[in-house]
Amino acid sequence: MMIIAFLLSAWVLSWFKFENLFIKAFKELFNKEITHASYYFIFFCIGAISDLILFFNQDYVNILFN
């Protein structure tokens, strides 16, 4: 569920050209060039990590059944 939320957030932020800012900031900070696909992949990974944290804390049970 969090993966979808983060990907939707990335998509909405792209309406405001946030991905260009993110790509430029990433290049300046880490001296690595990334693409728009990498931008979405980073949001996917953050969502996946969030899902794993919720799963191992058993918060999914509280979210789904309450």
PDB file of N, CA, C, O and CB in Angstrom:
ATOM      1  N   MET A   1       0.807  -1.187   0.000  1.00  0.00           N
ATOM      2  CA  MET A   1       0.000   0.000   0.000  1.00  0.00           C
ATOM      3  C   MET A   1       0.859   1.263   0.000  1.00  0.00           C
ATOM      4  O   MET A   1       0.538   2.237  -0.681  1.00  0.00           O
ATOM      5  CB  MET A   1      -0.923  -0.009   1.188  1.00  0.00           C
ATOM      6  N   MET A   2       1.947   1.242   0.763  1.00  0.00           N
ATOM      7  CA  MET A   2       2.815   2.413   0.829  1.00  0.00           C
ATOM      8  C   MET A   2       3.552   2.633  -0.489  1.00  0.00           C
ATOM      9  O   MET A   2       3.867   3.766  -0.851  1.00  0.00           O
ATOM     10  CB  MET A   2       3.818   2.263   1.971  1.00  0.00           C
ATOM     11  N   ILE A   3       3.825   1.534  -1.208  1.00  0.00           N
ATOM     12  CA  ILE A   3       4.494   1.666  -2.504  1.00  0.00           C
ATOM     13  C   ILE A   3       3.635   2.507  -3.440  1.00  0.00           C
ATOM     14  O   ILE A   3       4.125   3.415  -4.111  1.00  0.00           O
ATOM     15  CB  ILE A   3       4.776   0.272  -3.128  1.00  0.00           C
ATOM     16  N   ILE A   4       2.358   2.190  -3.471  1.00  0.00           N
ATOM     17  CA  ILE A   4       1.434   2.928  -4.334  1.00  0.00           C
ATOM     18  C   ILE A   4       1.336   4.384  -3.890  1.00  0.00           C
ATOM     19  O   ILE A   4       1.290   5.290  -4.723  1.00  0.00           O
ATOM     20  CB  ILE A   4       0.040   2.272  -4.322  1.00  0.00           C
ATOM     21  N   ALA A   5       1.304   4.606  -2.584  1.00  0.00           N
ATOM     22  CA  ALA A   5       1.214   5.977  -2.063  1.00  0.00           C
ATOM     23  C   ALA A   5       2.447   6.785  -2.451  1.00  0.00           C
ATOM     24  O   ALA A   5       2.327   7.944  -2.846  1.00  0.00           O
ATOM     25  CB  ALA A   5       1.051   5.965  -0.529  1.00  0.00           C
ATOM     26  N   PHE A   6       3.627   6.188  -2.343  1.00  0.00           N
ATOM     27  CA  PHE A   6       4.845   6.917  -2.686  1.00  0.00           C
ATOM     28  C   PHE A   6       4.959   7.145  -4.191  1.00  0.00           C
ATOM     29  O   PHE A   6       5.421   8.203  -4.618  1.00  0.00           O
ATOM     30  CB  PHE A   6       6.070   6.163  -2.181  1.00  0.00           C
ATOM     31  N   LEU A   7       4.549   6.179  -4.996  1.00  0.00           N
ATOM     32  CA  LEU A   7       4.587   6.372  -6.441  1.00  0.00           C
ATOM     33  C   LEU A   7       3.587   7.445  -6.879  1.00  0.00           C
ATOM     34  O   LEU A   7       3.881   8.243  -7.769  1.00  0.00           O
ATOM     35  CB  LEU A   7       4.295   5.051  -7.161  1.00  0.00           C
ATOM     36  N   LEU A   8       2.420   7.462  -6.262  1.00  0.00           N
ATOM     37  CA  LEU A   8       1.458   8.526  -6.565  1.00  0.00           C
ATOM     38  C   LEU A   8       1.989   9.888  -6.127  1.00  0.00           C
ATOM     39  O   LEU A   8       1.775  10.892  -6.806  1.00  0.00           O
ATOM     40  CB  LEU A   8       0.113   8.243  -5.882  1.00  0.00           C
ATOM     41  N   SER A   9       2.675   9.917  -4.997  1.00  0.00           N
ATOM     42  CA  SER A   9       3.286  11.170  -4.539  1.00  0.00           C
ATOM     43  C   SER A   9       4.333  11.654  -5.535  1.00  0.00           C
ATOM     44  O   SER A   9       4.402  12.843  -5.848  1.00  0.00           O
ATOM     45  CB  SER A   9       3.923  10.986  -3.149  1.00  0.00           C
ATOM     46  N   ALA A  10       5.148  10.723  -6.029  1.00  0.00           N
ATOM     47  CA  ALA A  10       6.169  11.089  -7.016  1.00  0.00           C
ATOM     48  C   ALA A  10       5.514  11.617  -8.283  1.00  0.00           C
ATOM     49  O   ALA A  10       6.000  12.579  -8.878  1.00  0.00           O
ATOM     50  CB  ALA A  10       7.069   9.880  -7.346  1.00  0.00           C
ATOM     51  N   TRP A  11       4.427  11.002  -8.694  1.00  0.00           N
ATOM     52  CA  TRP A  11       3.726  11.427  -9.894  1.00  0.00           C
ATOM     53  C   TRP A  11       3.132  12.830  -9.720  1.00  0.00           C
ATOM     54  O   TRP A  11       3.251  13.676 -10.606  1.00  0.00           O
ATOM     55  CB  TRP A  11       2.626  10.424 -10.244  1.00  0.00           C
ATOM     56  N   VAL A  12       2.492  13.067  -8.572  1.00  0.00           N
ATOM     57  CA  VAL A  12       1.911  14.387  -8.310  1.00  0.00           C
ATOM     58  C   VAL A  12       3.009  15.439  -8.229  1.00  0.00           C
ATOM     59  O   VAL A  12       2.854  16.537  -8.764  1.00  0.00           O
ATOM     60  CB  VAL A  12       1.086  14.374  -7.004  1.00  0.00           C
ATOM     61  N   LEU A  13       4.114  15.117  -7.568  1.00  0.00           N
ATOM     62  CA  LEU A  13       5.225  16.072  -7.478  1.00  0.00           C
ATOM     63  C   LEU A  13       5.818  16.367  -8.853  1.00  0.00           C
ATOM     64  O   LEU A  13       6.344  17.457  -9.078  1.00  0.00           O
ATOM     65  CB  LEU A  13       6.317  15.534  -6.544  1.00  0.00           C
ATOM     66  N   SER A  14       5.738  15.407  -9.772  1.00  0.00           N
ATOM     67  CA  SER A  14       6.269  15.643 -11.111  1.00  0.00           C
ATOM     68  C   SER A  14       5.453  16.692 -11.864  1.00  0.00           C
ATOM     69  O   SER A  14       5.963  17.311 -12.798  1.00  0.00           O
ATOM     70  CB  SER A  14       6.296  14.340 -11.901  1.00  0.00           C
ATOM     71  N   TRP A  15       4.195  16.903 -11.475  1.00  0.00           N
ATOM     72  CA  TRP A  15       3.391  17.960 -12.097  1.00  0.00           C
ATOM     73  C   TRP A  15       4.008  19.328 -11.829  1.00  0.00           C
ATOM     74  O   TRP A  15       3.853  20.258 -12.620  1.00  0.00           O
ATOM     75  CB  TRP A  15       1.940  17.919 -11.575  1.00  0.00           C
ATOM     76  N   PHE A  16       4.710  19.437 -10.705  1.00  0.00           N
ATOM     77  CA  PHE A  16       5.325  20.704 -10.313  1.00  0.00           C
ATOM     78  C   PHE A  16       6.827  20.724 -10.599  1.00  0.00           C
ATOM     79  O   PHE A  16       7.565  21.527 -10.029  1.00  0.00           O
ATOM     80  CB  PHE A  16       5.079  20.966  -8.835  1.00  0.00           C
ATOM     81  N   LYS A  17       7.270  19.828 -11.492  1.00  0.00           N
ATOM     82  CA  LYS A  17       8.667  19.741 -11.923  1.00  0.00           C
ATOM     83  C   LYS A  17       9.630  19.413 -10.783  1.00  0.00           C
ATOM     84  O   LYS A  17      10.796  19.807 -10.824  1.00  0.00           O
ATOM     85  CB  LYS A  17       9.081  21.040 -12.566  1.00  0.00           C
ATOM     86  N   PHE A  18       9.149  18.691  -9.761  1.00  0.00           N
ATOM     87  CA  PHE A  18      10.006  18.309  -8.645  1.00  0.00           C
ATOM     88  C   PHE A  18      11.081  17.321  -9.075  1.00  0.00           C
ATOM     89  O   PHE A  18      12.175  17.309  -8.511  1.00  0.00           O
ATOM     90  CB  PHE A  18       9.174  17.713  -7.523  1.00  0.00           C
ATOM     91  N   GLU A  19      10.775  16.483 -10.080  1.00  0.00           N
ATOM     92  CA  GLU A  19      11.764  15.479 -10.496  1.00  0.00           C
ATOM     93  C   GLU A  19      13.015  16.134 -11.058  1.00  0.00           C
ATOM     94  O   GLU A  19      14.118  15.618 -10.871  1.00  0.00           O
ATOM     95  CB  GLU A  19      11.162  14.535 -11.538  1.00  0.00           C
ATOM     96  N   ASN A  20      12.862  17.266 -11.747  1.00  0.00           N
ATOM     97  CA  ASN A  20      14.040  17.971 -12.266  1.00  0.00           C
ATOM     98  C   ASN A  20      14.898  18.507 -11.121  1.00  0.00           C
ATOM     99  O   ASN A  20      16.125  18.412 -11.162  1.00  0.00           O
ATOM    100  CB  ASN A  20      13.614  19.127 -13.196  1.00  0.00           C
ATOM    101  N   LEU A  21      14.253  19.068 -10.102  1.00  0.00           N
ATOM    102  CA  LEU A  21      14.963  19.547  -8.928  1.00  0.00           C
ATOM    103  C   LEU A  21      15.669  18.398  -8.221  1.00  0.00           C
ATOM    104  O   LEU A  21      16.821  18.531  -7.807  1.00  0.00           O
ATOM    105  CB  LEU A  21      14.000  20.249  -7.971  1.00  0.00           C
ATOM    106  N   PHE A  22      14.984  17.281  -8.086  1.00  0.00           N
ATOM    107  CA  PHE A  22      15.541  16.106  -7.413  1.00  0.00           C
ATOM    108  C   PHE A  22      16.750  15.566  -8.171  1.00  0.00           C
ATOM    109  O   PHE A  22      17.767  15.228  -7.566  1.00  0.00           O
ATOM    110  CB  PHE A  22      14.473  15.010  -7.274  1.00  0.00           C
ATOM    111  N   ILE A  23      16.637  15.486  -9.484  1.00  0.00           N
ATOM    112  CA  ILE A  23      17.731  14.971 -10.311  1.00  0.00           C
ATOM    113  C   ILE A  23      18.954  15.884 -10.217  1.00  0.00           C
ATOM    114  O   ILE A  23      20.081  15.402 -10.104  1.00  0.00           O
ATOM    115  CB  ILE A  23      17.280  14.835 -11.780  1.00  0.00           C
ATOM    116  N   LYS A  24      18.735  17.199 -10.264  1.00  0.00           N
ATOM    117  CA  LYS A  24      19.857  18.143 -10.150  1.00  0.00           C
ATOM    118  C   LYS A  24      20.491  18.082  -8.766  1.00  0.00           C
ATOM    119  O   LYS A  24      21.715  18.122  -8.641  1.00  0.00           O
ATOM    120  CB  LYS A  24      19.386  19.575 -10.444  1.00  0.00           C
ATOM    121  N   ALA A  25      19.670  17.987  -7.732  1.00  0.00           N
ATOM    122  CA  ALA A  25      20.196  17.915  -6.369  1.00  0.00           C
ATOM    123  C   ALA A  25      20.982  16.622  -6.164  1.00  0.00           C
ATOM    124  O   ALA A  25      22.026  16.628  -5.511  1.00  0.00           O
ATOM    125  CB  ALA A  25      19.052  18.012  -5.343  1.00  0.00           C
ATOM    126  N   PHE A  26      20.492  15.524  -6.712  1.00  0.00           N
ATOM    127  CA  PHE A  26      21.184  14.238  -6.589  1.00  0.00           C
ATOM    128  C   PHE A  26      22.544  14.308  -7.270  1.00  0.00           C
ATOM    129  O   PHE A  26      23.534  13.788  -6.757  1.00  0.00           O
ATOM    130  CB  PHE A  26      20.337  13.099  -7.199  1.00  0.00           C
ATOM    131  N   LYS A  27      22.581  14.958  -8.431  1.00  0.00           N
ATOM    132  CA  LYS A  27      23.847  15.088  -9.159  1.00  0.00           C
ATOM    133  C   LYS A  27      24.844  15.936  -8.373  1.00  0.00           C
ATOM    134  O   LYS A  27      26.026  15.598  -8.308  1.00  0.00           O
ATOM    135  CB  LYS A  27      23.607  15.707 -10.546  1.00  0.00           C
ATOM    136  N   GLU A  28      24.380  17.031  -7.779  1.00  0.00           N
ATOM    137  CA  GLU A  28      25.274  17.887  -7.017  1.00  0.00           C
ATOM    138  C   GLU A  28      25.760  17.218  -5.736  1.00  0.00           C
ATOM    139  O   GLU A  28      26.917  17.381  -5.349  1.00  0.00           O
ATOM    140  CB  GLU A  28      24.584  19.187  -6.687  1.00  0.00           C
ATOM    141  N   LEU A  29      24.883  16.468  -5.078  1.00  0.00           N
ATOM    142  CA  LEU A  29      25.261  15.839  -3.817  1.00  0.00           C
ATOM    143  C   LEU A  29      26.163  14.629  -3.999  1.00  0.00           C
ATOM    144  O   LEU A  29      27.140  14.463  -3.268  1.00  0.00           O
ATOM    145  CB  LEU A  29      24.032  15.434  -3.067  1.00  0.00           C
ATOM    146  N   PHE A  30      25.840  13.782  -4.971  1.00  0.00           N
ATOM    147  CA  PHE A  30      26.538  12.507  -5.121  1.00  0.00           C
ATOM    148  C   PHE A  30      27.365  12.398  -6.392  1.00  0.00           C
ATOM    149  O   PHE A  30      28.019  11.380  -6.618  1.00  0.00           O
ATOM    150  CB  PHE A  30      25.552  11.396  -5.088  1.00  0.00           C
ATOM    151  N   ASN A  31      27.345  13.432  -7.224  1.00  0.00           N
ATOM    152  CA  ASN A  31      28.089  13.452  -8.483  1.00  0.00           C
ATOM    153  C   ASN A  31      27.738  12.251  -9.379  1.00  0.00           C
ATOM    154  O   ASN A  31      28.600  11.698 -10.062  1.00  0.00           O
ATOM    155  CB  ASN A  31      29.594  13.467  -8.196  1.00  0.00           C
ATOM    156  N   LYS A  32      26.473  11.869  -9.361  1.00  0.00           N
ATOM    157  CA  LYS A  32      25.958  10.772 -10.187  1.00  0.00           C
ATOM    158  C   LYS A  32      24.764  11.285 -10.978  1.00  0.00           C
ATOM    159  O   LYS A  32      23.919  12.007 -10.449  1.00  0.00           O
ATOM    160  CB  LYS A  32      25.558   9.534  -9.313  1.00  0.00           C
ATOM    161  N   GLU A  33      24.703  10.910 -12.240  1.00  0.00           N
ATOM    162  CA  GLU A  33      23.557  11.288 -13.074  1.00  0.00           C
ATOM    163  C   GLU A  33      22.479  10.222 -12.951  1.00  0.00           C
ATOM    164  O   GLU A  33      22.753   9.028 -13.070  1.00  0.00           O
ATOM    165  CB  GLU A  33      23.980  11.472 -14.563  1.00  0.00           C
ATOM    166  N   ILE A  34      21.245  10.670 -12.711  1.00  0.00           N
ATOM    167  CA  ILE A  34      20.120   9.746 -12.680  1.00  0.00           C
ATOM    168  C   ILE A  34      19.073  10.224 -13.682  1.00  0.00           C
ATOM    169  O   ILE A  34      19.103  11.370 -14.130  1.00  0.00           O
ATOM    170  CB  ILE A  34      19.515   9.638 -11.244  1.00  0.00           C
ATOM    171  N   THR A  35      18.159   9.337 -14.023  1.00  0.00           N
ATOM    172  CA  THR A  35      17.119   9.635 -15.000  1.00  0.00           C
ATOM    173  C   THR A  35      15.766   9.751 -14.285  1.00  0.00           C
ATOM    174  O   THR A  35      15.680   9.605 -13.066  1.00  0.00           O
ATOM    175  CB  THR A  35      17.070   8.537 -16.107  1.00  0.00           C
ATOM    176  N   HIS A  36      14.736  10.010 -15.053  1.00  0.00           N
ATOM    177  CA  HIS A  36      13.389  10.068 -14.498  1.00  0.00           C
ATOM    178  C   HIS A  36      12.960   8.696 -13.991  1.00  0.00           C
ATOM    179  O   HIS A  36      12.210   8.600 -13.019  1.00  0.00           O
ATOM    180  CB  HIS A  36      12.395  10.584 -15.547  1.00  0.00           C
ATOM    181  N   ALA A  37      13.427   7.642 -14.639  1.00  0.00           N
ATOM    182  CA  ALA A  37      13.110   6.292 -14.168  1.00  0.00           C
ATOM    183  C   ALA A  37      13.737   6.043 -12.799  1.00  0.00           C
ATOM    184  O   ALA A  37      13.132   5.401 -11.941  1.00  0.00           O
ATOM    185  CB  ALA A  37      13.601   5.234 -15.181  1.00  0.00           C
ATOM    186  N   SER A  38      14.943   6.551 -12.600  1.00  0.00           N
ATOM    187  CA  SER A  38      15.602   6.415 -11.295  1.00  0.00           C
ATOM    188  C   SER A  38      14.845   7.189 -10.231  1.00  0.00           C
ATOM    189  O   SER A  38      14.760   6.744  -9.087  1.00  0.00           O
ATOM    190  CB  SER A  38      17.060   6.904 -11.367  1.00  0.00           C
ATOM    191  N   TYR A  39      14.298   8.331 -10.585  1.00  0.00           N
ATOM    192  CA  TYR A  39      13.481   9.137  -9.670  1.00  0.00           C
ATOM    193  C   TYR A  39      12.305   8.308  -9.153  1.00  0.00           C
ATOM    194  O   TYR A  39      12.057   8.266  -7.948  1.00  0.00           O
ATOM    195  CB  TYR A  39      12.968  10.424 -10.376  1.00  0.00           C
ATOM    196  N   TYR A  40      11.587   7.654 -10.055  1.00  0.00           N
ATOM    197  CA  TYR A  40      10.456   6.828  -9.638  1.00  0.00           C
ATOM    198  C   TYR A  40      10.926   5.589  -8.891  1.00  0.00           C
ATOM    199  O   TYR A  40      10.250   5.139  -7.966  1.00  0.00           O
ATOM    200  CB  TYR A  40       9.618   6.422 -10.847  1.00  0.00           C
ATOM    201  N   PHE A  41      12.059   5.033  -9.268  1.00  0.00           N
ATOM    202  CA  PHE A  41      12.587   3.849  -8.584  1.00  0.00           C
ATOM    203  C   PHE A  41      12.951   4.181  -7.138  1.00  0.00           C
ATOM    204  O   PHE A  41      12.734   3.359  -6.248  1.00  0.00           O
ATOM    205  CB  PHE A  41      13.820   3.296  -9.331  1.00  0.00           C
ATOM    206  N   ILE A  42      13.494   5.358  -6.892  1.00  0.00           N
ATOM    207  CA  ILE A  42      13.827   5.766  -5.523  1.00  0.00           C
ATOM    208  C   ILE A  42      12.559   5.873  -4.685  1.00  0.00           C
ATOM    209  O   ILE A  42      12.540   5.431  -3.536  1.00  0.00           O
ATOM    210  CB  ILE A  42      14.588   7.115  -5.521  1.00  0.00           C
ATOM    211  N   PHE A  43      11.500   6.452  -5.243  1.00  0.00           N
ATOM    212  CA  PHE A  43      10.236   6.521  -4.513  1.00  0.00           C
ATOM    213  C   PHE A  43       9.663   5.123  -4.296  1.00  0.00           C
ATOM    214  O   PHE A  43       9.082   4.853  -3.245  1.00  0.00           O
ATOM    215  CB  PHE A  43       9.225   7.400  -5.270  1.00  0.00           C
ATOM    216  N   PHE A  44       9.819   4.231  -5.274  1.00  0.00           N
ATOM    217  CA  PHE A  44       9.378   2.840  -5.123  1.00  0.00           C
ATOM    218  C   PHE A  44      10.107   2.178  -3.968  1.00  0.00           C
ATOM    219  O   PHE A  44       9.483   1.500  -3.151  1.00  0.00           O
ATOM    220  CB  PHE A  44       9.611   2.046  -6.423  1.00  0.00           C
ATOM    221  N   CYS A  45      11.421   2.363  -3.885  1.00  0.00           N
ATOM    222  CA  CYS A  45      12.223   1.743  -2.823  1.00  0.00           C
ATOM    223  C   CYS A  45      11.832   2.276  -1.451  1.00  0.00           C
ATOM    224  O   CYS A  45      11.751   1.513  -0.488  1.00  0.00           O
ATOM    225  CB  CYS A  45      13.715   1.986  -3.068  1.00  0.00           C
ATOM    226  N   ILE A  46      11.588   3.581  -1.354  1.00  0.00           N
ATOM    227  CA  ILE A  46      11.157   4.154  -0.081  1.00  0.00           C
ATOM    228  C   ILE A  46       9.810   3.552   0.331  1.00  0.00           C
ATOM    229  O   ILE A  46       9.601   3.243   1.504  1.00  0.00           O
ATOM    230  CB  ILE A  46      11.055   5.701  -0.181  1.00  0.00           C
ATOM    231  N   GLY A  47       8.909   3.388  -0.623  1.00  0.00           N
ATOM    232  CA  GLY A  47       7.613   2.772  -0.337  1.00  0.00           C
ATOM    233  C   GLY A  47       7.749   1.320   0.070  1.00  0.00           C
ATOM    234  O   GLY A  47       7.044   0.857   0.966  1.00  0.00           O
ATOM    235  N   ALA A  48       8.652   0.594  -0.582  1.00  0.00           N
ATOM    236  CA  ALA A  48       8.861  -0.816  -0.241  1.00  0.00           C
ATOM    237  C   ALA A  48       9.438  -0.948   1.166  1.00  0.00           C
ATOM    238  O   ALA A  48       9.030  -1.828   1.923  1.00  0.00           O
ATOM    239  CB  ALA A  48       9.798  -1.489  -1.265  1.00  0.00           C
ATOM    240  N   ILE A  49      10.372  -0.090   1.515  1.00  0.00           N
ATOM    241  CA  ILE A  49      10.941  -0.116   2.862  1.00  0.00           C
ATOM    242  C   ILE A  49       9.863   0.215   3.895  1.00  0.00           C
ATOM    243  O   ILE A  49       9.809  -0.397   4.962  1.00  0.00           O
ATOM    244  CB  ILE A  49      12.123   0.879   2.974  1.00  0.00           C
ATOM    245  N   SER A  50       9.023   1.168   3.578  1.00  0.00           N
ATOM    246  CA  SER A  50       7.916   1.520   4.481  1.00  0.00           C
ATOM    247  C   SER A  50       6.962   0.344   4.655  1.00  0.00           C
ATOM    248  O   SER A  50       6.497   0.076   5.764  1.00  0.00           O
ATOM    249  CB  SER A  50       7.149   2.746   3.945  1.00  0.00           C
ATOM    250  N   ASP A  51       6.669  -0.357   3.560  1.00  0.00           N
ATOM    251  CA  ASP A  51       5.813  -1.540   3.645  1.00  0.00           C
ATOM    252  C   ASP A  51       6.441  -2.614   4.519  1.00  0.00           C
ATOM    253  O   ASP A  51       5.748  -3.242   5.319  1.00  0.00           O
ATOM    254  CB  ASP A  51       5.537  -2.100   2.251  1.00  0.00           C
ATOM    255  N   LEU A  52       7.733  -2.831   4.379  1.00  0.00           N
ATOM    256  CA  LEU A  52       8.415  -3.830   5.202  1.00  0.00           C
ATOM    257  C   LEU A  52       8.401  -3.451   6.679  1.00  0.00           C
ATOM    258  O   LEU A  52       8.213  -4.311   7.539  1.00  0.00           O
ATOM    259  CB  LEU A  52       9.852  -4.008   4.729  1.00  0.00           C
ATOM    260  N   ILE A  53       8.595  -2.185   6.972  1.00  0.00           N
ATOM    261  CA  ILE A  53       8.548  -1.736   8.363  1.00  0.00           C
ATOM    262  C   ILE A  53       7.156  -1.960   8.946  1.00  0.00           C
ATOM    263  O   ILE A  53       7.021  -2.458  10.064  1.00  0.00           O
ATOM    264  CB  ILE A  53       8.941  -0.247   8.468  1.00  0.00           C
ATOM    265  N   LEU A  54       6.125  -1.596   8.193  1.00  0.00           N
ATOM    266  CA  LEU A  54       4.754  -1.836   8.657  1.00  0.00           C
ATOM    267  C   LEU A  54       4.485  -3.327   8.850  1.00  0.00           C
ATOM    268  O   LEU A  54       3.826  -3.721   9.812  1.00  0.00           O
ATOM    269  CB  LEU A  54       3.745  -1.247   7.662  1.00  0.00           C
ATOM    270  N   PHE A  55       4.992  -4.152   7.940  1.00  0.00           N
ATOM    271  CA  PHE A  55       4.768  -5.594   8.022  1.00  0.00           C
ATOM    272  C   PHE A  55       5.428  -6.182   9.262  1.00  0.00           C
ATOM    273  O   PHE A  55       4.804  -6.948   9.996  1.00  0.00           O
ATOM    274  CB  PHE A  55       5.298  -6.289   6.766  1.00  0.00           C
ATOM    275  N   PHE A  56       6.696  -5.823   9.498  1.00  0.00           N
ATOM    276  CA  PHE A  56       7.409  -6.409  10.636  1.00  0.00           C
ATOM    277  C   PHE A  56       6.955  -5.836  11.973  1.00  0.00           C
ATOM    278  O   PHE A  56       7.124  -6.490  13.002  1.00  0.00           O
ATOM    279  CB  PHE A  56       8.898  -6.195  10.475  1.00  0.00           C
ATOM    280  N   ASN A  57       6.390  -4.648  11.989  1.00  0.00           N
ATOM    281  CA  ASN A  57       5.818  -4.101  13.220  1.00  0.00           C
ATOM    282  C   ASN A  57       4.378  -4.555  13.412  1.00  0.00           C
ATOM    283  O   ASN A  57       3.739  -4.187  14.398  1.00  0.00           O
ATOM    284  CB  ASN A  57       5.885  -2.575  13.205  1.00  0.00           C
ATOM    285  N   GLN A  58       3.866  -5.342  12.492  1.00  0.00           N
ATOM    286  CA  GLN A  58       2.503  -5.868  12.488  1.00  0.00           C
ATOM    287  C   GLN A  58       1.465  -4.747  12.523  1.00  0.00           C
ATOM    288  O   GLN A  58       0.381  -4.907  13.085  1.00  0.00           O
ATOM    289  CB  GLN A  58       2.299  -6.803  13.675  1.00  0.00           C
ATOM    290  N   ASP A  59       1.806  -3.629  11.926  1.00  0.00           N
ATOM    291  CA  ASP A  59       0.857  -2.532  11.839  1.00  0.00           C
ATOM    292  C   ASP A  59      -0.136  -2.729  10.695  1.00  0.00           C
ATOM    293  O   ASP A  59      -1.180  -2.076  10.668  1.00  0.00           O
ATOM    294  CB  ASP A  59       1.596  -1.219  11.664  1.00  0.00           C
ATOM    295  N   TYR A  60       0.177  -3.625   9.746  1.00  0.00           N
ATOM    296  CA  TYR A  60      -0.772  -3.900   8.678  1.00  0.00           C
ATOM    297  C   TYR A  60      -2.061  -4.475   9.245  1.00  0.00           C
ATOM    298  O   TYR A  60      -3.148  -4.177   8.751  1.00  0.00           O
ATOM    299  CB  TYR A  60      -0.165  -4.862   7.652  1.00  0.00           C
ATOM    300  N   VAL A  61      -1.944  -5.288  10.268  1.00  0.00           N
ATOM    301  CA  VAL A  61      -3.128  -5.870  10.884  1.00  0.00           C
ATOM    302  C   VAL A  61      -4.004  -4.759  11.439  1.00  0.00           C
ATOM    303  O   VAL A  61      -5.225  -4.791  11.288  1.00  0.00           O
ATOM    304  CB  VAL A  61      -2.741  -6.870  11.997  1.00  0.00           C
ATOM    305  N   ASN A  62      -3.384  -3.776  12.080  1.00  0.00           N
ATOM    306  CA  ASN A  62      -4.160  -2.664  12.635  1.00  0.00           C
ATOM    307  C   ASN A  62      -4.774  -1.803  11.535  1.00  0.00           C
ATOM    308  O   ASN A  62      -5.898  -1.322  11.677  1.00  0.00           O
ATOM    309  CB  ASN A  62      -3.277  -1.802  13.537  1.00  0.00           C
ATOM    310  N   ILE A  63      -4.038  -1.605  10.437  1.00  0.00           N
ATOM    311  CA  ILE A  63      -4.541  -0.762   9.354  1.00  0.00           C
ATOM    312  C   ILE A  63      -5.676  -1.460   8.608  1.00  0.00           C
ATOM    313  O   ILE A  63      -6.690  -0.835   8.296  1.00  0.00           O
ATOM    314  CB  ILE A  63      -3.406  -0.404   8.380  1.00  0.00           C
ATOM    315  N   LEU A  64      -5.511  -2.737   8.324  1.00  0.00           N
ATOM    316  CA  LEU A  64      -6.484  -3.443   7.497  1.00  0.00           C
ATOM    317  C   LEU A  64      -7.770  -3.818   8.251  1.00  0.00           C
ATOM    318  O   LEU A  64      -8.850  -3.835   7.660  1.00  0.00           O
ATOM    319  CB  LEU A  64      -5.851  -4.688   6.935  1.00  0.00           C
ATOM    320  N   PHE A  65      -7.659  -4.112   9.523  1.00  0.00           N
ATOM    321  CA  PHE A  65      -8.824  -4.641  10.243  1.00  0.00           C
ATOM    322  C   PHE A  65      -9.430  -3.672  11.228  1.00  0.00           C
ATOM    323  O   PHE A  65     -10.272  -4.067  12.034  1.00  0.00           O
ATOM    324  CB  PHE A  65      -8.448  -5.880  10.964  1.00  0.00           C
ATOM    325  N   ASN A  66      -9.037  -2.437  11.190  1.00  0.00           N
ATOM    326  CA  ASN A  66      -9.654  -1.426  12.071  1.00  0.00           C
ATOM    327  C   ASN A  66     -10.367  -0.385  11.285  1.00  0.00           C
ATOM    328  O   ASN A  66     -10.942   0.538  11.862  1.00  0.00           O
ATOM    329  CB  ASN A  66      -8.622  -0.766  12.952  1.00  0.00           C
TER     330      ASN A  66
END
